[in-house]
């Protein structure tokens, strides 16, 4: 029998409208997962719309950028929607499935050669983009790592959360990556409530919060941390930072599937582990975990190894007071919305960045 009271699902004009809307899943009384098929559709759509509206780019023009995967697909879909050409300089980590999707969407793909050095991979990609710009002056470099236009799309996500979780004190927990998702979402939420907290997750080896002197041979740094500095990371937005090694992130990703039947990527698992710890420390706040993508591209390196996974319930971080101190496998710090400082002993930091002196 037809239920005339049922709410009909919306009919979307383009697939990006369907993909960008996440599912909100309450994992525990004070932990909610925002589960995306691909998070960066918000960033790509917001950026492309703004650039078109302001005349920076025009329909039919070619945009170019470097990507380790999900931003490339999001930008390709945004270009498909708005009649733009797209050129991606792809990380060595981009797999055949992702590359096939990009090529079918008409994207020109330059992929870096295989490498175990993801810092070198990132630098080679940027160098290739610069080379293309000298050859094609009509190209527009999207600069997802540096152009603040990529923060804009997350204002829409903030409004969705405020409607779904009214009057709940929020803590956003997510991988830092380019800084656009955690930064853009939190900045928009704080316009409504300045008390919204932000917890960022980093791998060891990332320069973003100063752990570049560590190495984690198994780390999949792409999409979580970085080997180069990103202007889109605003350090003074973050209240807490967690550093996790690959084994801990893998344990949490497998645990998320086992406990909640959620098949998600490595950054989601890492954020969930940090959020579980934070939720235990602050049970009156709702911890919103950013689930950036599904687990498909981690099948071989994470899910096929599920029998090796540690028990997340037995894991806990070492609390530290300075970014000089973190050491694998898991460390956490009260960042306290401070600007970034170079990784030097506290006594050598500028006076205004030290907590042990009164400015």
N, C-alpha and C positions, 0 to 999 in steps of 0.2 A: 504494500500500500504506500502511496506517495505521501510523504510527510510535508505538508504545506508550511509547517513552522520551521523547518530546517533552514539554516542560513546557507545560501549558495556560495561556493567559493568564488573569489574574483576571477574574471577572465582577463589575463594579462596581454598587453600589446606586444611585449617582447620578453624573451626568456630571462633577461637580466632582472626584470621586476619580480619574477617568480623565485629566482635563485638568491637574490639579495636578502629576502625575508627569512630570518632564522627561526628555528624551533626553540622554545624556551622550556627547559626540562628541570624540574625541581629534584635534585639528587638527594638532598637532605633538607631538614627544616630551614637551614640557613645557608644553603649552597644551591645556586641555580646555574645551569649550563646554558649558554647561548650557542646553539649548534648550527654551524653554517655548512653548506656545501662548499662554498668558497667565500671567505670573508671579504676579500679585497675588491669585490664588485662594488661595495660602497665607496671605496677610495677612488676606483677608476671612473665610475659614473659621476661622482661629485666633481672630480678634477676635469673630466672631458666637458661636462656641461658648463662649468665655470669658464673654461678656456674658450669654448664656442660663444658663450653669452657675452664675453668681454672682447671678442674679436682677436684674441691672441692666436687662435687657429681657425681654420675655415673648413667646411665640408669638402672632402676630396683630398685634403692634405695628408701627408704621411707623418705619423708620430713614431718615435723610437724610444726604447728604454731597455735597460738591463733587468733580468729577472731570474730568480731561482725556481719559478714555477707558477704559483697561484696568481701572482700579480699579472703575469704574462697572459694567462687565460682570461682574467677579468678585463684587462685592457683590450684584448682581442674582441671580446663580446661587446664592450662599450663602443669600439670602433665599428663593429658590425651594425650596431644600432644606429649610430649617428653618421654613417657614410664616410668614415675615415679609413685611410690605409695604415697598416701597422707593421713595424719592423722590430723584432725582438732579438737582442743579443742574450742568448740563453746560457745559464750556468751549466756546468758539466753534470749537475745533479738532475737536470730535466730529463725525464725518461721518455721512451718511445711513445707511450700512450698520450702523454701531454703534448709531445711534438706533433703527433698526428692530428690532434684536435686543432692545434694552432695552424697547421698547414691547410686543413680543410676550411678554416675560417679566413683563408687568404693571407695569413701572416707570412712575411719573409723572416726566416729564422737563421741566425748565425749562432752556432753552438760551439762553446769552448771545448777544447780537447780534454780527454780524461785526465784528472789530476786529483791527488790526495790533499793538495794544499789549497783550501778554499779561499784563503787570503789572496793567493796568486790568481785564482779563478776570478774573484771579484775585481781585482785590479786590471786583469786582462779584458774583462767585459767593459769596464769604463773606458779603457784605452781604445777599444774597438768602436764604441759609441762616438768618441771624439773623432776618430778617423772617418766615420760615416758622415759626421756633420761637416767636415771639410769638403767631402765629395758631393754632398747633397744639401745645399743651403736652404732648400725648401722644407727640410725636416724640422720637426719640433721635438726637442728632447723633453720627455715627461718628468725626468728627475724624481722618481718616486722616493728616493732616499733623502732628498734635500728640499723639494718644493713644497711649501706649506699648503698648497692647494689640495694636497691629498688628505688633509685633516677634515676638509669641509663636509664630505659625504657622511661622516659619522654623527653629525647633528641629528640626522633622521633616525639613526639607531638609538640615540639618547632619548628621543621622544617616545620611541616604542617601549623602551625600558621603563620610563616614567609612567606610562599608561599601564604597563603590565605589573609593576611593582610599586604602586602608590604608597607613599608614606613609610616605605621601608628604608632604613639607613643602609647605604650601599657601599661595598668595597669591590672595585673592579680588579680582577686578577687575569693577567694575560702575558704572553711572551712580548718582549720589547720589540724585537725585529727592527723595522724601519722607524718605529715610534708613532706612526700615523694612527693606528687603530686604538691603542691604549691612550695615546695623547689626545686625539681628536674626540674620542668618546668621553673621556674624563673631563676635558675642558668644557664640553657642552653640558654634562651633568652638573658640574660645579656652578654653572650659571643659575641652575635651579636650587642647588644645595652645596655650598662651599665645603661642607664636611665630608663629601664623598671622598673615599680613600682610594689610592691606586697602588697595587702591588705588581711589580714587574718581575719577569722570569728571564734569566740569562743562562747560556751555557758557559762552561769554563773555556777560555780561549777567545772570548769576545772582547773587543776593545771598548765597547760602549760604556760599561761601568768598571773598566779597569782590570779585567782578569786575563789580559792577553799573554801574560807570562806563563800561564798554565796551558797544558795540552791534554786533550781527551781524544785518543786515537779513534774512538768509535763515534764521536760526536757528529751529528748532522746539524751543522751550525746554521745552514741556510734557512732563513725565515724566522729564526729565534734570536740569534746574535749577529755579530758582524766582525769582519777582520779590518774594516775601515770605518771611519767616523761618519755618522749620519746627522745632518743638520735637523732632520725632522724629529730627532729624539730631544725632548725638552726635559732635562734631568730634574728640574725643580717641580715637576708634576708628581713625582713618585714619592710615596710614603715609605714603602718597603721594597727591597730587592732580594730575590732568591737566586742563587747560582746552583744549578743541578748538573750532574754528569749524565752521560748517556744511559748508564745502567739504571739510575733512579727514574729518569724520564720514561724509559722503556717499561719499568715496573708499573709506573702509574698509568701508562697508556693501556697496557694489558689489563691492569686492575679495573680501569674504567669500563672496559668491555666486559670483563667477568662479573663485576658487581652491578652494572647498570645497563648492560647490553648496548653500549654506545661505541660504535666503531669510528674512532676519530684519530687525527694525526698526532705526531709526537709532541708538538707544542701544546696541544690541548691536554694531553696527559700530564705534561710538566706543570701546566697552570693548575690543573686539578689537584696535583699533589701539594703545591704551595697553598692553594685555597683551603684544602682540608686542614692543613696545619694552622693557617690563620683563623679559620672558623672555630677551631678548638680554643684558640686564645681569645677570641672576641665573638662569643656566641650570640650576642644581641644584634649583630649586623648581618645583612644578607650579602654573601660573597658571590659575585657574578663572574663566572669563568668564561673567558672567550675561547670558543671552540672553532678555530680558524678554518679547518677543512676536515674532510673525511680521511679514513685510514688507508685508502687504496695505494698511495705511493709509498707506504711504509710496510707493505705486506711482507716483503722478503726480509728486511732488516729488523723488523720489530715483531710482527704478529706470527710469522713462521717460527720464531724463537721463543714462543710464549712459555714453554716449559723451563726456560732458563731464567724467567723473570723473578726478581726478588718480591717478597711480600711487602706491599706499600705500608701496611699497618705497623711494620717493624722499623720503619725509616723515620729519621728526624734530623733536622738541620743543626749545625753548630751556629750559635748566635755570635756575631762578631760586631766590632765597633768601628772598624776602619776597612776600606776596600783593599788595604795592604794585606789584610789577614785571611781572605777567603782561601780555602783549600778544599779540593774534592773530598767526598763526593757531593756534599750538600752544605751550603752556608747561607745565612740570611743576615740582613742588616736593616736597622732603622735608618733609611735614607733621609727621611724627614724633610722632603721637598727642597733639598739643597741643590745648588748648581753643581756641575761636574767639576771635580778637581783632579789633577794628575795623580797617579798612584805613587805617592811619596809618604814617608812617615808623618804622623800627625803633627809633630813638633816643627816640621818644615813647611806645613801648609800656610797659606796666607791667613792672617789673624781672623778675618771675617768668616773663614770657612772652618774654623776650629770650634769644637763644642766645649773645649776645656777652658776657654777664656771668655770673658764678657766683652762684646764689641765696644 
